[in-house]
Amino acid sequence: MCAGLFPQQFPWVARLPAPLLSFRPSGPGFRLGQLVCPTYACLDESRAHASCILGPARGRRIRRLFPRQVHFLPPGASARLAGKLPRRPTFLFPSDYNIIKGGTSMRSIKVILAILLSIAMLFACTGCGEKEVTEYVIGFVGPLTGASAQDGQDALEGAQLYVEQVNAAGGIDGIPLTLNVQDDKGDPKEAAIVANMLAQDESVLAIVGHYNSSCTLAGAPIYNEAGVAAIAYGSSSPAVTEAGPYIYRTIPSDDVGGRMVAQWAFADLSPTKAAIVYENNDYGLGTATIYKEECEAAGVEVVAYENYIPDETTDFTTMLTKIKESGAEVMLLATLYNETAMFAKQAQLLGLSLPMYGVDALYQPALIELGGDAVEGLTISAFFSMDNPDPAVQEFVEAFRAKYDSDPATYHAYAYDATMCIVEALKASGPDREKINEYLTTLTGVNGASGVNSFDENGDVLKDAIRIVIQDGKFNVVQ
């Protein structure tokens, strides 16, 4: 660990006139290889955190000498900016402020001080050295607790399986992979906190996450600003398409699955009236909007448009009564498995028996376990099926059963593929965040557990939907 550069090494700096400079330990330090060197903030009563604050004119001179180490702060910059800067010897120059003002002698002191501090920081830290890279770190984020914990745990198992397979084969050029696992609890606020933590950890090369669309949308600005790629495995809201240049997903948008399942419903039933049920979040609203558009295009009247609060609503009686009285002939669901099971059972008790159609979020064995015969006949547009004869899918299913002694579900497959895509980029580009992202922008033809993964210009993946119907208590592929 490097020692702080000042004031210990340069006590004369601390003895400069009080209005000029003052120092205190500050911030996470700067990173040299795998080592972290503490920095000191240079402050006066009104200024922000900096390793060394100098006026803009002198700052430009120093930047010509050390262009990678010098950054200008905007007017009114706050201490929070420090966490967004590269972790290396850094000098900050507020663009609207000169610490030293006055005659020639003071300007001379300023120039000498800047040069001495620059040289001291650059050369004193060279003794820290760089540690040999012993592992490549990939972040994983998902709801490991909370209402969607089952899906989050599934995704983690899928990611862990692929990491273990890579490591068993010798890692990447002999260097093993490891996962930095974080729980966002399915909460956008928590997701932003976790995203900040992973983005600021430069050992994390890319991220598998998030599950919830609202969490991906909360983390996206942070990942975009930090320049680290994140591949979502459960975020199907159409809004994710516009999330930014570092955001990808291995789950297709509901703009694909939602439209497809609605069209199947209309072709199967020729209904004139439909009910739409959705959970009140980005995923639910986005899918419900797609359903509504398809209804309008097909001339189907939406007679019930009902939503609920996930992880809070357990009594659907009022909603179901409205649907029963509406004359709806089909129900289009933008829901998750747990609420769908409760919803279907309560509908059965009310004597409401309508065909139900939903997207791949419902392809979860727990839906059948919880819903029983109440979910019999439910049709799903999915992109993963254990019955898919593709060799890549069957290899995944066999490996999963061997490790976990159970059958894989949708989010096992999506997270497995997200991890695979990151590893492909890491193999091709090396451990560099920006190069990994550049590779992902051109990634095509990666054949995984959920199909062939190719990203378009928005980071969306395009896959062919599989029609799955619950029959005799099982998910069956129907041609």
C-alpha positions in Angstrom: 0.0 0.0 0.0 1.5 3.4 -1.0 1.9 6.0 1.7 0.1 9.3 1.3 2.2 11.8 -0.6 1.5 14.8 1.4 1.7 16.4 3.9 3.8 13.6 5.4 6.5 13.6 2.6 6.2 17.4 2.1 5.6 19.0 5.4 6.6 22.4 3.9 3.4 22.3 1.8 1.2 22.1 4.9 3.0 25.2 6.3 1.9 27.4 3.4 -0.4 30.3 4.4 -3.7 29.0 5.6 -5.8 30.8 3.0 -3.7 29.2 0.3 -4.0 25.4 0.9 -5.1 23.0 3.5 -5.0 19.2 3.5 -7.0 16.2 4.9 -7.2 12.5 4.0 -10.0 12.1 1.5 -11.8 9.7 -0.9 -11.2 6.1 -1.9 -7.7 6.8 -3.2 -6.3 6.2 -6.6 -5.6 2.8 -8.1 -2.2 1.6 -9.4 -2.7 -1.9 -10.8 -4.2 -3.8 -7.9 -3.0 -1.3 -5.2 -4.8 1.7 -3.9 -2.9 4.8 -2.8 -4.7 7.2 -0.4 -5.1 10.7 -1.7 -5.4 14.0 0.2 -8.0 16.6 -0.5 -6.7 20.1 -1.1 -9.3 22.5 0.2 -10.2 26.0 1.3 -13.5 26.9 3.0 -15.5 27.1 -0.2 -13.9 24.6 -2.6 -14.6 21.0 -3.6 -12.6 17.8 -3.2 -9.4 17.6 -5.2 -6.0 15.9 -5.2 -4.4 19.3 -6.0 -6.5 22.4 -6.8 -4.8 25.0 -9.0 -6.1 27.8 -11.2 -7.2 27.0 -14.8 -4.2 28.7 -16.5 -1.6 26.7 -14.6 -3.8 23.7 -14.9 -3.6 23.8 -18.6 0.2 24.0 -18.5 0.4 21.0 -16.2 -2.1 19.1 -18.4 0.3 19.5 -21.4 2.9 17.7 -19.3 0.6 15.1 -17.8 -2.5 14.9 -20.1 -3.8 11.6 -18.6 -3.6 12.9 -15.0 -5.2 16.3 -15.3 -9.0 16.9 -15.2 -10.9 20.2 -15.1 -13.8 20.5 -12.7 -16.9 22.4 -13.9 -18.0 25.6 -12.0 -19.7 24.6 -8.7 -18.2 21.1 -8.7 -18.9 19.2 -5.6 -17.0 16.6 -3.6 -19.1 13.8 -5.1 -17.2 14.2 -8.4 -14.2 12.6 -6.9 -15.8 9.2 -7.0 -16.3 9.5 -10.8 -12.7 10.2 -11.7 -10.1 7.6 -12.8 -8.3 6.0 -9.9 -4.8 7.1 -10.8 -2.7 10.1 -9.9 -5.1 12.9 -10.6 -4.9 16.7 -10.5 -8.1 18.7 -10.5 -8.4 22.3 -11.7 -11.6 24.2 -11.1 -12.4 26.1 -14.2 -13.9 29.0 -12.4 -11.4 29.5 -9.5 -7.8 30.5 -8.9 -6.5 29.7 -5.4 -3.4 31.8 -5.7 -3.9 35.4 -6.7 -1.5 38.4 -6.7 2.0 39.2 -7.8 4.8 37.4 -9.6 6.1 35.7 -6.5 2.9 34.0 -5.7 2.5 32.8 -9.3 6.0 31.4 -9.1 5.1 29.5 -6.0 2.1 28.1 -7.7 4.0 26.9 -10.7 6.7 25.3 -8.6 4.2 23.7 -6.3 2.2 22.2 -9.2 5.3 20.8 -10.9 6.7 19.4 -7.6 3.4 17.8 -6.7 3.0 16.3 -10.2 6.4 14.8 -10.1 6.1 13.6 -6.6 2.8 11.8 -7.2 3.9 10.2 -10.4 7.3 9.0 -9.2 6.5 8.2 -5.6 3.8 5.9 -6.6 5.8 4.0 -9.2 7.3 2.2 -6.3 3.9 0.7 -5.6 4.2 -1.6 -8.6 1.4 -3.5 -10.3 0.2 -6.8 -9.1 -0.1 -9.7 -11.5 -3.7 -10.2 -12.6 -4.9 -13.4 -10.8 -8.6 -13.3 -11.7 -11.1 -11.6 -14.0 -14.1 -10.2 -12.2 -17.6 -10.1 -13.6 -20.4 -8.4 -11.6 -23.7 -10.1 -11.0 -26.8 -8.2 -9.8 -30.3 -9.5 -9.2 -33.1 -9.7 -6.7 -31.7 -12.3 -4.4 -34.2 -11.3 -1.7 -37.7 -9.9 -2.1 -40.7 -10.7 -4.2 -38.6 -11.8 -7.2 -36.0 -13.7 -5.3 -36.7 -17.0 -7.0 -36.0 -15.6 -10.4 -32.9 -13.8 -9.1 -31.5 -17.0 -7.5 -32.2 -18.8 -10.8 -30.2 -16.2 -12.7 -27.3 -16.5 -10.3 -27.3 -20.3 -10.6 -27.1 -19.9 -14.4 -24.3 -17.4 -14.3 -22.4 -19.5 -11.8 -22.7 -22.6 -14.0 -21.1 -20.9 -16.9 -18.3 -19.4 -14.8 -17.6 -22.9 -13.4 -17.5 -24.3 -16.9 -15.0 -21.7 -18.1 -12.8 -22.2 -15.1 -12.9 -26.0 -15.4 -11.6 -25.5 -19.0 -8.6 -23.5 -17.8 -10.2 -20.0 -17.5 -9.2 -17.4 -20.0 -5.6 -17.9 -20.9 -5.1 -19.5 -17.6 -6.8 -16.7 -15.6 -10.0 -17.8 -13.7 -13.3 -15.9 -13.6 -15.0 -14.9 -10.5 -18.4 -13.3 -9.8 -18.9 -10.2 -7.6 -22.5 -10.9 -6.5 -24.8 -8.2 -5.4 -28.5 -8.1 -4.3 -30.6 -5.2 -5.6 -33.8 -6.6 -3.9 -35.8 -5.8 -7.0 -35.8 -2.2 -5.8 -34.7 0.6 -8.2 -33.2 2.6 -5.4 -31.2 -0.3 -4.2 -30.2 -1.1 -7.8 -28.7 2.4 -8.2 -26.7 2.0 -5.0 -25.3 -1.4 -6.2 -24.7 -0.1 -9.7 -22.6 2.7 -8.3 -20.6 0.3 -6.2 -19.8 -2.0 -9.1 -19.2 0.8 -11.6 -16.6 2.4 -9.2 -14.8 -0.9 -8.7 -12.4 -1.0 -11.7 -11.7 -4.7 -11.2 -15.3 -5.4 -12.4 -15.0 -5.7 -16.2 -18.7 -6.0 -17.1 -22.0 -6.8 -15.3 -24.6 -9.5 -15.7 -27.8 -7.7 -14.6 -30.4 -6.6 -13.8 -33.5 -8.7 -13.6 -36.3 -6.2 -13.1 -36.7 -3.6 -16.0 -37.1 -0.8 -13.4 -33.7 -1.8 -11.8 -31.9 -1.9 -15.2 -33.3 1.5 -16.0 -32.1 2.8 -12.6 -28.6 1.4 -13.1 -28.2 2.3 -16.8 -27.2 6.0 -16.4 -24.5 4.9 -13.9 -23.1 2.2 -16.2 -23.2 4.5 -19.2 -21.3 7.2 -17.3 -18.7 4.7 -16.0 -18.3 3.1 -19.4 -19.0 -0.5 -18.2 -21.2 -2.9 -20.1 -24.2 -4.5 -18.4 -26.2 -7.3 -19.9 -29.7 -7.7 -18.5 -31.2 -11.2 -18.3 -34.8 -10.4 -17.2 -35.5 -6.8 -18.3 -38.0 -7.1 -21.1 -39.6 -3.6 -21.0 -39.5 -1.9 -24.4 -38.1 1.1 -22.5 -34.8 -0.7 -22.0 -34.2 -0.4 -25.8 -33.3 3.3 -25.2 -31.3 2.7 -22.0 -27.9 3.7 -23.5 -24.8 2.5 -25.3 -23.5 0.2 -22.5 -26.8 -1.7 -21.9 -27.7 -5.0 -23.5 -30.0 -7.9 -22.9 -30.3 -11.6 -23.7 -34.0 -11.6 -23.1 -36.0 -10.2 -26.0 -38.1 -7.1 -25.6 -41.8 -7.6 -24.9 -42.2 -5.7 -28.1 -41.5 -9.1 -29.6 -43.0 -11.6 -27.1 -46.0 -9.5 -26.1 -47.0 -8.9 -29.7 -46.6 -12.5 -30.6 -48.7 -13.9 -27.8 -51.5 -11.4 -28.4 -51.6 -12.4 -32.0 -51.7 -16.1 -31.0 -54.7 -15.3 -28.8 -56.6 -13.5 -31.5 -55.9 -16.3 -34.0 -56.9 -19.0 -31.6 -60.1 -17.4 -30.2 -61.2 -14.6 -32.6 -62.3 -12.5 -29.6 -64.1 -9.2 -29.7 -63.3 -8.2 -26.1 -60.2 -8.6 -24.0 -59.0 -7.9 -20.4 -55.5 -6.8 -19.8 -53.9 -7.4 -16.3 -50.5 -6.0 -15.5 -48.2 -5.3 -12.6 -47.6 -1.7 -11.9 -43.9 -1.3 -12.9 -41.9 -0.8 -16.1 -42.2 -4.4 -17.2 -45.9 -4.6 -16.6 -46.9 -1.3 -18.1 -44.6 -1.8 -21.1 -46.1 -5.2 -21.9 -49.7 -4.0 -21.3 -49.1 -1.1 -23.7 -48.0 -3.6 -26.3 -51.2 -5.7 -25.7 -53.3 -2.6 -26.0 -51.7 -1.7 -29.4 -52.3 -5.2 -30.7 -55.9 -5.1 -29.6 -56.5 -1.8 -31.4 -54.8 -3.2 -34.5 -57.0 -6.3 -34.5 -60.2 -4.5 -33.6 -60.5 -6.1 -30.2 -62.1 -3.9 -27.5 -60.2 -3.7 -24.2 -63.0 -3.9 -21.7 -60.8 -4.2 -18.6 -57.4 -2.7 -18.0 -56.4 -3.7 -14.5 -53.1 -3.4 -12.5 -51.8 -4.4 -9.1 -48.8 -3.6 -6.9 -46.3 -6.5 -7.0 -45.3 -7.9 -3.7 -48.2 -6.1 -2.0 -51.4 -7.2 -3.7 -52.7 -10.6 -2.7 -56.5 -10.2 -3.0 -57.6 -9.9 -6.6 -61.3 -10.4 -6.0 -62.3 -6.9 -6.9 -60.3 -6.9 -10.1 -61.6 -10.3 -11.1 -65.2 -9.3 -10.5 -64.8 -6.4 -12.9 -63.3 -8.7 -15.5 -66.1 -11.2 -15.0 -68.7 -8.5 -15.5 -67.0 -6.9 -18.4 -67.7 -9.6 -20.9 -64.1 -10.2 -21.7 -63.3 -13.3 -23.7 -59.6 -13.6 -23.1 -57.1 -12.3 -20.5 -53.7 -11.0 -21.6 -51.3 -11.1 -18.6 -48.2 -8.9 -18.0 -47.5 -10.6 -14.6 -45.0 -12.8 -12.8 -45.5 -16.3 -11.7 -46.3 -15.8 -8.0 -49.2 -13.3 -8.5 -50.4 -15.2 -11.6 -50.8 -18.3 -9.5 -52.8 -16.4 -6.8 -54.8 -14.6 -9.5 -55.7 -17.8 -11.3 -56.8 -19.6 -8.2 -59.0 -16.8 -7.1 -60.5 -16.6 -10.6 -61.3 -20.3 -10.3 -63.1 -19.7 -7.0 -65.2 -17.0 -8.6 -66.2 -19.2 -11.4 -64.2 -17.1 -13.9 -62.8 -19.4 -16.6 -61.2 -17.4 -19.4 -58.2 -18.4 -21.6 -55.0 -16.8 -20.3 -52.0 -15.7 -22.4 -48.7 -14.3 -21.1 -45.0 -13.7 -21.9 -41.9 -15.7 -20.9 -41.7 -14.3 -17.4 -44.3 -17.0 -16.6 -42.1 -19.8 -17.8 -41.2 -20.8 -14.3 -41.9 -24.3 -12.7 -43.0 -22.5 -9.5 -46.1 -21.2 -11.5 -47.3 -24.8 -11.9 -46.4 -25.7 -8.3 -48.3 -22.8 -6.9 -51.2 -22.5 -9.4 -52.0 -26.2 -9.9 -54.9 -26.9 -12.2 -55.9 -23.2 -12.1 -53.1 -22.4 -14.6 -53.9 -25.3 -16.9 -54.1 -24.2 -20.5 -52.2 -21.0 -20.0 -50.3 -20.1 -23.2 -46.8 -18.4 -23.0 -44.5 -16.9 -25.7 -41.1 -18.1 -24.6 -37.6 -18.2 -25.9 -36.2 -21.1 -23.9 -37.4 -24.6 -23.7 -35.8 -27.7 -22.3 -37.3 -29.6 -25.2 -35.4 -27.6 -27.8 -33.3 -30.2 -29.7 -30.5 -27.7 -30.4 -27.2 -29.2 -29.1 -26.3 -26.1 -27.2 -29.6 -26.1 -25.3 -29.3 -29.8 -24.5 -25.7 -29.4 -23.3 -26.9 -26.7 -21.0 -29.8 -28.7 -19.7 -27.5 -31.7 -19.0 -24.9 -29.6 -17.3 -27.5 -27.9 -15.2 -29.1 -31.1 -14.0 -25.7 -32.5 -13.2 -24.8 -29.6 -11.0 -28.2 -28.7 -9.4 -30.2 -31.9 -9.7 -33.2 -30.0 -11.0 -34.5 -28.7 -14.3 -33.5 -25.2 -15.5 -36.0 -22.4 -16.0 -36.1 -19.2 -18.1 -33.8 -17.0 -16.1 -31.2 -19.7 -15.6 -30.9 -19.7 -19.4 -30.9 -15.9 -19.9 -28.3 -15.3 -17.2 -26.1 -18.2 -18.5 -26.2 -16.6 -22.0 -25.4 -13.1 -20.6 -22.4 -14.5 -18.9 -21.4 -16.3 -22.0 -21.6 -13.1 -24.1 -19.4 -11.2 -21.6 -16.8 -14.0 -21.6 -16.7 -14.0 -25.4 -16.0 -10.3 -25.4 -13.4 -10.7 -22.7 -11.6 -13.4 -24.7 -11.6 -11.3 -27.8 -10.8 -7.9 -26.3 -8.9 -8.5 -23.1 -9.7 -7.1 -19.6 -10.6 -3.6 -20.8 -14.1 -2.2 -20.1 -14.3 -0.1 -23.2 -13.0 -2.8 -25.6 -15.4 -5.3 -24.1 -18.3 -2.9 -24.8 -17.0 -2.3 -28.4 -16.9 -6.0 -29.0 -20.5 -6.4 -27.7 -21.8 -3.8 -30.1 -20.8 -6.2 -32.9 -21.5 -9.5 -31.2 -23.4 -12.0 -33.4 -24.2 -15.7 -33.5 -23.4 -16.7 -30.0 -25.4 -19.9 -29.6 -26.5 -20.3 -26.1 -29.1 -21.9 -23.8 -31.9 -19.5 -24.8 -31.1 -19.4 -28.5 -28.7 -17.5 -30.8 -27.6 -14.2 -29.2 -26.9 -11.3 -31.6 -27.2 -7.7 -30.4 -28.7 -4.9 -32.6 -27.7 -1.2 -32.5 -29.7 -0.8 -29.3 -28.3 -3.7 -27.5 -31.5 -5.7 -28.0 -31.4 -9.4 -28.8 -33.6 -10.9 -31.5 -34.8 -14.5 -31.1 -37.7 -16.6 -32.4 -40.5 -17.1 -30.0 -41.6 -20.6 -28.9 -45.2 -21.3 -28.1 -45.6 -23.1 -24.8 -48.9 -24.3 -23.2 -49.3 -25.7 -19.7 -50.9 -29.2 -20.3 -51.3 -31.9 -17.7 -49.2 -29.9 -15.2 -46.2 -29.5 -17.6 -44.9 -26.9 -20.0 -45.3 -28.3 -23.5 -44.0 -26.9 -26.7 -46.9 -26.5 -29.2 -46.1 -26.0 -32.9 
